[in-house]
Amino acid sequence: MQVYYQPGKPVKVPPYEPQNIEFSAQLTRTKFVQDFVPELTQMKDITLDGMFNSATKTILAKLDAPKIVYNGTEINNVTLDINTLDSTLYYSALINKIKVNNIELINTVFSGSVIQNNLDFGLWIKDKKEKEQYHLGGDMRVDNGAFVFSLHQDGLMLNYDKWNVNPANVLKFGNTGIQAKDFVLSSKGQELSISSQDSVLNSPVNISFKNFRIETISKMLESDIMDLGGGINGQATISRLESNPVFVSDLLIDKFYVGKDTVGNVNIKVNNEKENTYSANVSISENGNNVVLNGDFISPPKGESSLDFTLDIQPLSMQTVQAFSLGYLKDSKGNLEGQLKITGSPSKPRIDGDVKFKDAQFNIAMLNALFKAKDETVHFDNSGISFPKFALEDKKEILPKLQVRSIQKPILILILI
């Protein structure tokens, strides 16, 4: 492989006799494989065939994996082809489908060539009608031990739209440092740019968004429940790249939506300017929402991480709750109000405070039952979640009036009266 790609210092290969090898292998889901990898619940036989001739520097290889189901993730019809001609290595990979729960990535092709430390690549994703929906084309070469990545001028299509690419775009990275120059992508009023503040390696890098639509990327995945959208504006800056990187971000997602429900405007401010501390101020406004999450995530070099956040809800509309319910709720109205203090650790968080339902209603889709909570309180403390005098009204009277008292460890106690 060093004939085609050797980014580091050349490695001296000891003399060897000419080799001419043909090979064939098959991997079957035997009992040993099942016991060794129990998460591999399905696998059709994987085959690998090819040949190698050292005298002519010829490599031919083909891998075929018809179907794999691992830990709930389904992968169908994967093929990989590698062959060489003269001093160039060509490769091509096809993935018919990757499915995780209700999310699918289909008709994906990755191919290109490698010659004299220059990797040329192309990624194509087609829709169900075999129409090209996404394309990413570029090359990566090696320059004095550093990797230099550039997109082709005609090498970017996002959600059927061709994007303009600055022909001088460069992202350089390696042991000597990081530098971004003229990396500007634009289309129909959208823009994404990555640029170093100076021509010196490891100078601060700005990542800027101008009305960059989330759906430009999210439409890559076929999913009814992961339909996300909104326009991103703002900037993130990464500095101190030569030691411990520090980032500061201030991003606004305008009219963010999930499925058919508009959440509102989401403002995300995150930084790690304070050592071992990630400070966040995240707010949701408009569309009946006024929610702010403010505080710190503290991650010391040794010991357990800790949380110190305040969630202020004044209010959060039930329609927004429905938007994030992944289809479990519908016909939601009313609001949530309250304040929660979130402390403890990620593994053992402590939540203290009250959240109140205000003239709220929601339909649990799987039951098709409409419930109402007019003025009810949910209390959070160290012992768990309790529901003092909390009552749900079932409009269709599928259930009697429902009172919920408490959740502990986490046992839900329902008392039907």
N, C-alpha and C positions, 0 to 999 in steps of 0.2 A: 504493500500500500504506500510505502514511502516514495515510490516512483511518482505517485500522483499528488500526495498531500503530506507534507512534512513541515508543520509550522515551527517546530523547535529546531534545535541543533541537529544536524545530520547524525544518524546512528550508524556506526560501522557494522556492516553485516559480514560475518565470517564466510569464507568460501564454502560452497556446498555443491553437491552433484545436481545436474539438471533433473527437474521433477516434472512428471506428467501424470496428473492424478484425476481420476473421475470419482465422484462421490455421490451417494444417495442416502438419505436418512428419513426416518419417519417417527414422529412422536405420537403415541397413542395414550389415551386416558385409561391407563391400567389401574389396578387396585393400588399399586405402589404410589402412582401419581395422585390418586384420589386421597390416600392417607396422608401424603406429604403436603398436598395443596387442597385441603377440604373446601376452600372457597371456590375452587374451579368446578362448578356444578355441571357444565357441559363443555365438550370439546370434540369436534370432529378431527380426524387424523391430520396432523400438520406434516407437510412433506418439504424436503429440501433436496434439490438436485443440482449438479453442476460439474465443472471441470477446471483444472488449473494447469497451465504450462509455463514453467519458469523460464524456459529458453525464449519463448515469444512474448513473455509477460502477458499472457492471456488469462483472463478470469471470466467464467460464465457461471452464474448462479441464479436459481429461481426458488423462492419460498412461497408456499401456498397454505393459507390458514382459512378454511371454509367458515368455521363458526367457533367462537369462544364465548362462554358466559362465566365471568369471574366476579363474585361478590355482588351480583345484581347488574353488572355492566355487560352488555351484549355487544360483541364485535363480529361483524359478518364480512366474509369474502375479502380477506386481506391477501394481496400478492406483492412480492418484492422481486424485482429483476435487477441484476448487476451484470454488466459486460464491459469489455475493454476493446479499444481499437487504437492502434498506434500508441500514442502516449496519453490517451484520454480514457478516463473511466466514466461510464454512463450508468445512471441509476434511475429507477422508477418504482414508486410505491402507490398502490391503489387500495383505498379503504371504502368499501361499499356503504357500510353503516356502523356507527357507534351509537348505542342507545343507553342512556342512564336515566332510569325511571321514565318520565314523560318527555325527556329531552333527547333529540336526535341530531347527529351530525352525519350527513349523507354525501355520497358521491365525491370523495376527496382524493385528489391526485397530487403527489409530490414527486418531482423529477428534476433532473439536471445533469451536470457533468463536473468532473474534477480534472484539472490539468495544471501542472506546475504551480502548485499552492494557490490556485484560484478555484474557489467553489462557486459554481453558477447554479442557481436553484429557481424553481417555480412551484407555487402552490395554487391549485385550482379547486374550487368547491362549486358543484353544480346543484341546481334545485331538482325537485322530483321530476320535472319535465326535461331534464338534461340540459337546461339553459345555464350558461355560466353566470354565477352570482357573485363570486369572490375570486380575486386573483392577487397574488403577491409574488413579484419577481425581483430578484436582485443577485448580488454576488458578494462574496467575502474573500478577500485576499490577505496574505501575510506580508507585512512590511516591517523589517527590522524587529521581528519578534512580537509585533502588535497586530491585532486583527483589525481590518478595515472593511466595514460593511457599508454597502450603498444599494439603494433601490434603483431599479431600471426606470428610465424616464416614462416608459409606457407600462410600468410594472405594478400598477395598483388599481384594482377595482373593488369597491365596497358596496354591497347590496345593489348590484347591477350598474352602478354609476362609476365611470372612469374618473380617477383623481389626477390632478396635476401634481407632478413631482419635480422639484428643483433638480436639474441635471447635475449640479455640483454637490448634492447631498452626501455627507460622510458622517458615520459614527465610528470612532476609533477607540479601541479599548485593549488593555493588556497590562502587563506588569509595570509598564512605565506610566500608565495613567489613562484617563478618559477624556475624550474631546468630541464635541458635536458641532458640525458646521453645515449651514445651509440645508438642514433637514426640515423642509417645509412642505406639507401636504395640504392641498386645498381642492374644494369642489362645491359649487353652487352655494357660496356664502359660508361654507364650513372651512375651518382651518385647524391643523395641528402642527405645532412647530417644536423642535428640540434644538437648543443652541447653547453653546458655551458663552459665558460673558466675556471671555478673553481668548486670545489665540494660544495661550499657555495651557499645557496639559493640566488637568485636575482643577481648572478654574470652575467656579459655580456653573451649574447647568440649569437652564430654565426650560420647563415644559409648559407650553401655553396652549389653551383651548379657546377657540372663537366659534360659538354656536355649533360645537361638535355634537352631532346627534347620536345618542346612545343606540338607537335602533340601527344605525349604520353597522354596528358590530353585533348587536343582539339578534338580528335577523339571520345570522349565520346558523343559529340553532333552531331546529324545527320543534316548536313547543307552544301549546296553547296557554300554559300557565306561566311561561317565562317571557311574555310579551312586554318588554320594557322600552321606555322612550323618554325623551327630553333633551334639551340642549345644554351642553356643558360650556361654561365660560369661566375663565380664571387662569391661575398660574400656580405651578409648584416649582420650588427651587431647591436643588440639592447642592450642598457645599461641603467643604472639608473632605473631599473625595480621596485625598491622599492618606487619611487616617480613619477617624470615625465619622462616617457621613452624617450630615445634619440636613433634614428637609423641613421646609415650611410650605404649606399649601393653603390656598384660599380658592375654593371652587364653588360655583353656583350652578345647580341643575335647574333649569327653568322649565316649569310645567312638567315635572316628572310624572310619569304614569306607569301603572302596572295593569296589563290587560285593558279593560274598558274603563277603569277607574283612574281619574286624575288625582294624584296625591297633593301636588302643589309645588312650591319652590323649595328646594333642599340646598342649604348652605353648609359646606363642609370645610372647617378650618382645623387642620391637624399639624402639629410640629413636634420635634424632639430636641428643641434648643436647650432644654434643661437636661443635664446628664442623667441617663437611665430612666427618663420620664417621657412618655408620649402624652401630650396635652391635646384635648379635642374639644371643639365647640361645634356641635351639629344641630341645626335647627330646621324645622319644617314650618313654612308659613303659607298663607293664602288657602283658598278652597276650604275655609272653615277650620284651619289648623293654626295653632301657635304652640309649638313644642320645641323645647331646648334641652339638649343633653350636653352637660358641661363638666369637665373634670380631667383626671389624670389616670393613666395606666403606668404604674411604676414597675420597672423590670430591672432589679439589681443584678450585677454579675454573679452573685452568689445568693442563695436563698430563694424563697417563693415570691412570685409577682403579686402585686396588690392593686386593688381598684379603689378609686375615690371619685365617684361621679354623683351628680345630681340631675335627675330627670324631672323637668318642670312641664306639666301638661295643662295648658290653659287656652283652649282645649285641644283634644284630638278627636276628629270626627270619626264616627263609626264607619263611614264610607272608606276612610283611609285604612282602618283596621281590616275592612273587607278586602281592600286591594292587596294586602300582604297575606291574606288567609289562604292563597293558592286554590281558590275555588270552593273552600269549605263554607263560606258565608255568602249570603246574598240578601238583597232588599234591606240593607242596613240603613238606619237613621239615628239621629241623636249624637251625643258626644260622650267622651270620657274627660274627667278633670281630676287634678291632684298633683302630688309631688312625691317622688321616691328618692331615697338616698341609697346609693349602691356602693357598698364597701366589701371588705373581705378579699378573697382571692378568686381567680378564674375557676378553680376547681371547687371552691366553697364560697360562693358569693353570698353576701348578706344584704337583704333588701328591707328597708324600713319606710313606712309611710302609708298613705291611703290613696286609692283611686275610686272615683265616684262615677257611676253611670247617671247621665242626665237625659231623661226622656229618650232612652235608647231602645232600639229594637233591632233584631237580627234573625235571619232565617238560616238554620243549619241545613245546608243543601242536601246532605245524605238522608236527613229525616223529613225534609220539606216541611219543617215546623217553625212557625214564627213565634219568637219569644220577645217579651218586653221587660225592661228594667227601668222603671220610672225615676227613682231617686235612691239608688242602692250603693252601698259602700263595700269595697274590697280592702281588707287591712293586711299589710305585710309587716312581719317582724321576725325576730330570730327563731321563733318557734314554728314558723311556717306562714301559711296564708289562711286567713279567717274571713268569714262573711257575716258580720253582725247584722241580724235582722234583714238578711238579703233574700229577696223573693223574686222569682221569675214567673211571669204570666204567660201561659201557653194559649195563644189566641184560638187555635183549632181544638183546644181541649183534648189533645191526644194524651196529655198527662195532667194530673191534678196540679193545683198550685204547688210550685216547687220552691223549697227553701234549702239553701246551701249554707252549711255552718262553717266547715273548715277543710283545709287541705294540709295534711301533715305527712311528710316523708315519702312520697306525696300521696296520701290517701284521701280520696274525695268522699266526704260523708254527705249523702243526700237523704233528706228526710221528707218523705211524701206525706202530705196531710190532706 
